[in-house]
């Protein structure tokens, strides 16, 4: 049996290339209310939970209540996903290999369960052991709660889990939970640190590579 007990996947920007949809939805909503919004403003929200995103959009001039803002964003992004999920490079190959090897895989996301379910249904059949979504926790990323909950539900130690993220916020959550964290940059830069491993892409990444990262033999 290999040493990787589970692989915990961030969703937006890591499993799927959905960040551009979030950025467009945010910008469109602010523009509708005459507010000021830049691409950089959107990038600062990458990895944030929905509650934090809502607060920033309201501060930028969106005159809607939090529930309505959340619904508008979720509906727009989910519509894009239903028309076709765009996977990040190497994801489907790695997910399939892990499934064949019997390694548990969980989506750990700040997005709602309804959206994560669309992505989960598009993954290879039987590859996903569960979903930890935004409504499952009281404290979202960068708090460790989402990753701790994923490990707890699987009955495994966080230290035997590989967490894969694309944002500083997500990496902070994974590291604080005690997982072995891998960062794969996407729309925001990642400042390298000894507390996590940087992979420029998952293309060509195998279970053996993950085992080496888990044991420090890389």
Residue frames as qw, qx, qy, qz and C-alpha x, y, z in Angstrom:
[[0.000, 0.889, 0.458, 0.000, 0.00, 0.00, 0.00],
 [0.399, 0.490, -0.050, 0.773, 1.36, 3.46, -0.85],
 [0.313, -0.264, -0.508, 0.758, 1.78, 6.16, 1.76],
 [0.192, -0.100, -0.131, -0.967, -0.73, 8.59, 0.26],
 [0.169, 0.319, 0.853, -0.377, -3.96, 8.07, 2.20],
 [0.305, 0.777, 0.543, -0.092, -5.93, 10.65, 0.23],
 [0.299, 0.116, 0.244, 0.915, -5.64, 13.45, -2.27],
 [0.033, 0.739, 0.519, -0.428, -7.67, 16.52, -1.38],
 [0.375, 0.341, 0.446, 0.738, -8.45, 18.68, -4.40],
 [0.129, 0.508, 0.159, -0.836, -9.22, 22.36, -4.42],
 [0.549, 0.548, 0.629, 0.049, -11.72, 22.93, -7.21],
 [0.346, 0.928, 0.136, -0.021, -11.73, 26.39, -8.82],
 [0.156, 0.894, -0.420, -0.014, -8.43, 26.98, -10.58],
 [0.331, -0.478, 0.813, -0.022, -6.99, 23.60, -9.56],
 [0.545, 0.215, 0.810, 0.016, -9.29, 20.85, -10.82],
 [0.418, 0.693, 0.547, 0.216, -11.04, 23.12, -13.28],
 [0.319, 0.058, 0.127, 0.937, -10.22, 26.32, -15.14],
 [0.099, -0.754, -0.637, -0.126, -13.14, 28.30, -13.71],
 [0.335, -0.502, -0.213, 0.768, -11.43, 31.38, -12.30],
 [0.066, 0.051, 0.369, 0.926, -12.06, 33.43, -15.50],
 [0.276, -0.550, -0.681, -0.397, -15.81, 32.79, -15.06],
 [0.435, -0.660, -0.463, 0.401, -15.73, 34.06, -11.47],
 [0.304, -0.289, 0.065, 0.905, -13.73, 37.14, -12.50],
 [0.060, -0.255, -0.532, -0.805, -16.19, 37.99, -15.29],
 [0.365, -0.631, -0.670, -0.143, -19.22, 37.46, -13.07],
 [0.417, -0.581, -0.325, 0.619, -17.81, 39.74, -10.37],
 [0.197, -0.149, 0.233, 0.941, -16.86, 42.47, -12.84],
 [0.144, -0.410, -0.649, -0.625, -20.29, 42.34, -14.54],
 [0.390, -0.680, -0.611, 0.107, -22.12, 42.66, -11.23],
 [0.350, -0.514, -0.149, 0.769, -20.09, 45.67, -10.09],
 [0.110, 0.032, 0.431, 0.895, -20.49, 47.34, -13.48],
 [0.192, -0.572, -0.718, -0.345, -24.28, 46.93, -13.30],
 [0.395, -0.794, -0.409, 0.215, -24.25, 49.03, -10.12],
 [0.226, 0.928, -0.039, 0.295, -21.88, 51.67, -11.43],
 [0.659, -0.700, 0.215, 0.174, -19.01, 50.66, -9.22],
 [0.290, 0.785, -0.545, -0.062, -15.29, 50.57, -9.93],
 [0.901, -0.205, 0.382, -0.014, -13.69, 47.15, -10.43],
 [0.282, 0.717, -0.596, -0.226, -10.42, 46.03, -11.95],
 [0.852, 0.175, -0.493, -0.036, -8.97, 42.68, -12.97],
 [0.310, 0.332, -0.687, 0.568, -6.59, 43.02, -10.02],
 [0.511, -0.258, 0.356, -0.739, -9.54, 43.44, -7.65],
 [0.918, 0.030, -0.161, -0.360, -10.86, 40.12, -8.88],
 [0.679, 0.322, -0.610, 0.251, -7.51, 38.39, -8.52],
 [0.065, -0.395, 0.620, -0.675, -7.38, 39.40, -4.87],
 [0.737, -0.144, 0.254, -0.610, -10.53, 37.32, -4.29],
 [0.730, 0.250, -0.619, -0.148, -9.13, 34.09, -5.76],
 [0.462, 0.036, -0.814, 0.350, -9.42, 31.39, -3.10],
 [0.215, -0.123, 0.430, -0.868, -11.77, 33.44, -0.90],
 [0.115, 0.375, 0.909, -0.145, -15.03, 32.05, 0.41],
 [0.041, 0.616, 0.592, 0.518, -18.37, 33.36, -0.85],
 [0.335, -0.840, -0.375, 0.202, -19.07, 35.41, 2.29],
 [0.426, -0.514, 0.152, 0.729, -15.79, 37.32, 1.90],
 [0.262, 0.202, 0.584, 0.741, -16.42, 37.83, -1.82],
 [0.093, -0.771, -0.591, -0.219, -19.90, 39.21, -1.14],
 [0.373, -0.796, -0.193, 0.436, -18.56, 41.71, 1.40],
 [0.378, -0.295, 0.350, 0.805, -15.94, 43.00, -1.03],
 [0.135, 0.407, 0.653, 0.624, -18.49, 43.38, -3.84],
 [0.203, -0.846, -0.493, 0.014, -20.86, 45.28, -1.57],
 [0.400, -0.674, 0.024, 0.621, -18.00, 47.59, -0.59],
 [0.308, -0.065, 0.526, 0.790, -17.37, 48.11, -4.32],
 [0.286, 0.175, -0.073, -0.939, -20.91, 49.40, -4.77],
 [0.325, -0.190, -0.847, -0.376, -23.12, 46.37, -5.44],
 [0.372, -0.155, 0.336, -0.851, -26.43, 47.34, -3.83],
 [0.770, -0.125, -0.509, -0.365, -27.85, 43.86, -3.28],
 [0.701, -0.557, 0.358, -0.264, -28.13, 41.71, -0.18],
 [0.228, -0.530, 0.810, 0.101, -25.60, 38.97, 0.36],
 [0.644, 0.161, 0.742, -0.087, -27.85, 36.11, -0.67],
 [0.619, 0.741, 0.186, -0.185, -28.74, 37.74, -3.98],
 [0.150, 0.810, -0.540, -0.173, -25.10, 38.49, -4.80],
 [0.407, -0.315, 0.857, 0.018, -24.14, 34.91, -4.00],
 [0.680, 0.394, 0.601, -0.141, -26.94, 33.51, -6.14],
 [0.489, 0.835, -0.094, -0.233, -26.03, 35.73, -9.10],
 [0.006, 0.693, -0.709, -0.129, -22.39, 34.65, -9.02],
 [0.492, -0.121, 0.859, -0.071, -23.15, 30.97, -8.48],
 [0.690, 0.537, 0.426, -0.234, -25.80, 30.84, -11.21],
 [0.435, 0.827, -0.277, -0.225, -23.51, 32.45, -13.78],
 [0.060, -0.580, 0.810, 0.060, -20.49, 30.27, -13.04],
 [0.575, 0.042, 0.799, -0.170, -22.58, 27.09, -12.80],
 [0.685, 0.642, 0.167, -0.301, -24.13, 27.84, -16.20],
 [0.298, 0.741, -0.580, -0.158, -20.64, 27.88, -17.69],
 [0.275, -0.341, 0.893, -0.100, -19.81, 24.57, -16.00],
 [0.688, 0.286, 0.599, -0.294, -22.99, 22.89, -17.23],
 [0.633, 0.720, -0.112, -0.261, -22.05, 23.83, -20.79],
 [0.865, 0.331, -0.283, 0.248, -18.75, 22.01, -20.36],
 [0.630, -0.737, 0.149, 0.193, -16.12, 21.63, -17.62],
 [0.534, 0.733, -0.356, 0.224, -12.65, 22.82, -18.61],
 [0.880, -0.422, -0.055, 0.210, -10.11, 20.70, -16.74],
 [0.133, -0.881, 0.434, 0.137, -6.67, 21.94, -15.75],
 [0.601, 0.525, -0.598, -0.077, -3.75, 20.16, -17.50],
 [0.314, 0.283, -0.871, 0.250, -3.00, 16.67, -16.20],
 [0.485, -0.205, 0.466, -0.711, -5.98, 16.55, -13.83],
 [0.888, 0.077, -0.043, -0.451, -8.05, 13.80, -15.47],
 [0.707, 0.353, -0.601, 0.118, -5.00, 11.59, -15.97],
 [0.097, 0.320, -0.728, 0.599, -3.95, 11.92, -12.32],
 [0.634, -0.120, 0.312, -0.697, -7.50, 11.49, -11.00],
 [0.897, 0.172, -0.275, -0.301, -7.88, 8.31, -13.04],
 [0.554, 0.341, -0.698, 0.301, -4.56, 6.86, -11.85],
 [0.172, -0.279, 0.633, -0.701, -5.38, 7.60, -8.21],
 [0.781, -0.030, 0.110, -0.614, -8.80, 5.98, -8.58],
 [0.848, 0.240, -0.464, -0.090, -7.30, 2.83, -10.08],
 [0.399, 0.311, -0.705, 0.497, -4.81, 2.69, -7.19],
 [0.528, -0.557, -0.640, 0.034, -7.62, 3.00, -4.62],
 [0.288, -0.071, -0.309, 0.903, -6.51, 6.39, -3.29],
 [0.001, 0.763, 0.611, -0.209, -9.41, 8.35, -1.81],
 [0.236, 0.193, 0.196, 0.932, -10.07, 11.74, -3.42],
 [0.071, -0.746, -0.584, 0.312, -12.16, 14.59, -2.05],
 [0.208, 0.633, 0.192, 0.721, -13.03, 18.00, -3.47],
 [0.381, -0.578, -0.418, 0.588, -12.38, 20.67, -0.83],
 [0.222, 0.442, 0.343, 0.799, -13.83, 23.95, -2.03],
 [0.034, 0.277, 0.382, -0.881, -15.19, 27.28, -0.84],
 [0.367, -0.026, -0.466, -0.804, -17.78, 27.07, -3.62],
 [0.693, -0.092, 0.332, -0.633, -21.27, 25.70, -2.85],
 [0.528, -0.066, 0.846, -0.011, -22.10, 22.00, -3.01],
 [0.672, 0.605, 0.347, -0.249, -24.42, 22.50, -5.96],
 [0.391, 0.824, -0.369, -0.176, -21.51, 23.72, -8.07],
 [0.199, -0.518, 0.832, 0.003, -19.06, 21.12, -6.78],
 [0.700, 0.158, 0.667, -0.199, -21.60, 18.40, -7.59],
 [0.667, 0.713, -0.021, -0.216, -21.56, 19.43, -11.27],
 [0.201, 0.730, -0.653, -0.017, -17.77, 19.04, -11.32],
 [0.455, -0.289, 0.820, -0.194, -17.86, 15.80, -9.35],
 [0.786, 0.355, 0.436, -0.255, -20.36, 14.29, -11.78],
 [0.600, 0.756, -0.227, -0.127, -18.03, 15.11, -14.68],
 [0.173, -0.628, 0.758, -0.017, -15.07, 13.28, -13.13],
 [0.450, 0.162, -0.855, -0.199, -14.38, 9.64, -14.02],
 [0.768, -0.395, -0.248, -0.439, -17.01, 7.42, -12.43],
 [0.892, -0.362, -0.246, 0.115, -16.15, 6.21, -8.93],
 [0.583, 0.359, -0.290, 0.669, -13.11, 8.44, -8.52],
 [0.114, -0.533, 0.220, -0.809, -14.55, 10.80, -5.90],
 [0.384, -0.231, -0.828, 0.337, -15.00, 9.81, -2.25],
 [0.186, -0.754, -0.551, 0.306, -16.72, 13.03, -1.20],
 [0.212, 0.647, 0.136, 0.719, -17.06, 16.79, -1.27],
 [0.330, -0.567, -0.415, 0.630, -16.37, 19.38, 1.41],
 [0.208, 0.652, 0.382, 0.621, -18.15, 22.51, 0.21],
 [0.063, 0.412, -0.194, 0.888, -18.51, 26.05, 1.48],
 [0.598, -0.476, -0.066, -0.642, -21.70, 25.35, 3.43],
 [0.862, -0.173, -0.468, 0.089, -20.10, 22.40, 5.26],
 [0.581, -0.073, -0.387, 0.712, -17.82, 24.57, 7.40],
 [0.207, -0.905, -0.325, 0.180, -18.18, 27.55, 9.70],
 [0.187, -0.824, 0.311, 0.436, -14.75, 28.93, 8.79],
 [0.828, 0.553, 0.072, 0.055, -13.58, 28.77, 5.20],
 [0.757, 0.111, 0.030, 0.643, -10.10, 28.94, 3.74],
 [0.453, 0.536, -0.671, 0.240, -7.52, 30.12, 4.88],
 [0.617, -0.429, 0.497, -0.433, -8.78, 28.49, 8.09],
 [0.044, 0.297, -0.947, -0.113, -7.76, 24.81, 8.30],
 [0.602, 0.102, 0.571, -0.549, -11.33, 23.63, 8.98],
 [0.781, 0.415, -0.152, -0.441, -12.16, 22.53, 5.39],
 [0.535, 0.447, -0.716, 0.014, -9.10, 20.27, 5.10],
 [0.169, -0.231, 0.829, -0.481, -9.41, 18.98, 8.65],
 [0.711, 0.169, 0.345, -0.589, -13.03, 18.04, 7.95],
 [0.740, 0.442, -0.412, -0.295, -12.09, 16.22, 4.75],
 [0.304, 0.377, -0.846, 0.225, -9.47, 14.12, 6.56],
 [0.379, -0.097, 0.688, -0.611, -11.84, 13.47, 9.46],
 [0.789, 0.251, 0.074, -0.556, -14.59, 12.23, 7.15],
 [0.725, 0.416, -0.541, -0.095, -12.14, 9.82, 5.52],
 [0.871, -0.485, 0.072, -0.022, -10.77, 8.68, 8.89],
 [0.811, 0.252, -0.095, 0.519, -7.18, 9.48, 7.95],
 [0.458, -0.613, -0.073, 0.640, -4.43, 11.70, 9.32],
 [0.324, 0.929, 0.021, -0.176, -4.00, 15.05, 7.52],
 [0.244, -0.715, 0.581, 0.302, -0.25, 14.34, 7.44],
 [0.481, -0.007, 0.830, 0.281, -0.93, 11.42, 5.09],
 [0.456, 0.746, 0.480, -0.070, -3.00, 13.57, 2.75],
 [0.358, 0.017, 0.334, 0.872, -1.82, 15.48, -0.29],
 [0.206, 0.801, 0.415, -0.378, -3.69, 18.76, -0.77],
 [0.446, 0.193, 0.441, 0.755, -3.49, 20.42, -4.19],
 [0.011, 0.837, 0.356, -0.416, -4.20, 24.15, -4.44],
 [0.522, 0.518, 0.268, 0.622, -3.72, 27.11, -6.77],
 [0.068, -0.852, -0.064, -0.515, -4.01, 30.10, -4.41],
 [0.193, 0.369, -0.606, 0.678, -2.17, 31.48, -1.36],
 [0.586, -0.296, 0.236, -0.717, -5.45, 31.36, 0.56],
 [0.948, -0.014, -0.198, -0.250, -5.98, 27.69, -0.17],
 [0.659, 0.313, -0.563, 0.388, -2.37, 26.78, 0.54],
 [0.120, -0.431, 0.509, -0.735, -2.58, 28.51, 3.92],
 [0.803, -0.204, 0.110, -0.549, -5.62, 26.38, 4.78],
 [0.930, 0.156, -0.333, -0.009, -3.96, 23.14, 3.66],
 [0.447, 0.408, -0.576, 0.549, -0.70, 23.86, 5.49],
 [0.338, -0.409, 0.422, -0.735, -2.48, 24.89, 8.71],
 [0.901, -0.124, -0.011, -0.416, -4.42, 21.61, 8.62],
 [0.535, -0.499, 0.680, 0.050, -1.17, 19.65, 8.54],
 [0.882, 0.399, 0.251, -0.004, -1.52, 18.21, 5.05],
 [0.521, -0.235, 0.456, 0.682, 1.32, 17.92, 2.56],
 [0.359, 0.800, 0.249, -0.412, 0.52, 20.84, 0.30],
 [0.505, 0.099, 0.531, 0.673, 1.20, 21.23, -3.42],
 [0.214, 0.733, 0.145, -0.629, 0.70, 24.52, -5.20],
 [0.500, 0.290, 0.614, 0.537, 0.02, 24.66, -8.94],
 [0.014, 0.433, 0.051, -0.900, -0.05, 28.32, -10.04],
 [0.343, 0.589, 0.693, 0.234, -2.89, 29.46, -12.24],
 [0.171, 0.835, 0.282, 0.441, -4.19, 33.05, -12.40],
 [0.310, -0.922, 0.171, -0.156, -2.37, 34.34, -9.31],
 [0.479, 0.536, -0.629, 0.296, 1.35, 33.99, -8.55],
 [0.852, -0.499, -0.159, 0.002, 2.49, 31.80, -5.68],
 [0.017, 0.814, -0.524, 0.250, 5.46, 32.88, -3.58],
 [0.807, 0.077, -0.579, 0.084, 7.50, 29.75, -2.98],
 [0.418, -0.651, 0.448, -0.449, 8.10, 28.63, 0.59],
 [0.170, 0.303, -0.932, 0.100, 9.56, 25.54, 2.27],
 [0.458, 0.053, 0.671, -0.580, 6.13, 24.68, 3.72],
 [0.766, 0.444, 0.354, -0.302, 4.76, 23.51, 0.35],
 [0.517, -0.091, 0.660, 0.537, 5.84, 22.09, -3.00],
 [0.394, 0.638, -0.057, -0.659, 5.40, 24.01, -6.24],
 [0.534, 0.164, 0.744, 0.367, 4.54, 22.19, -9.48],
 [0.105, 0.293, -0.262, -0.913, 4.21, 24.39, -12.54],
 [0.663, 0.084, -0.363, -0.649, 1.69, 21.91, -13.97],
 [0.724, -0.166, 0.604, -0.287, 0.08, 18.59, -13.12],
 [0.807, 0.501, -0.225, -0.215, 0.67, 17.36, -16.67],
 [0.633, 0.413, -0.625, 0.196, 2.82, 14.25, -16.35],
 [0.270, -0.449, 0.632, -0.571, 2.42, 14.09, -12.55],
 [0.670, -0.068, -0.715, -0.184, 1.88, 10.54, -11.25],
 [0.777, -0.594, -0.130, -0.162, 1.03, 8.82, -7.99],
 [0.831, -0.052, -0.177, 0.525, 4.72, 7.99, -7.64],
 [0.249, 0.494, -0.085, 0.829, 5.52, 11.70, -7.77],
 [0.497, -0.665, -0.056, -0.554, 2.98, 12.35, -5.00],
 [0.904, -0.355, -0.192, 0.142, 4.47, 9.58, -2.88],
 [0.653, 0.179, -0.164, 0.718, 7.90, 11.17, -3.25],
 [0.062, -0.593, 0.038, -0.802, 6.56, 14.56, -2.23],
 [0.731, -0.587, -0.169, -0.305, 4.80, 13.02, 0.79],
 [0.891, -0.315, -0.105, 0.308, 7.99, 11.39, 2.03],
 [0.180, -0.913, 0.232, 0.284, 10.25, 14.30, 1.11],
 [0.623, -0.178, 0.618, 0.446, 12.10, 12.14, -1.43],
 [0.523, 0.785, 0.331, -0.016, 11.90, 14.53, -4.37]]
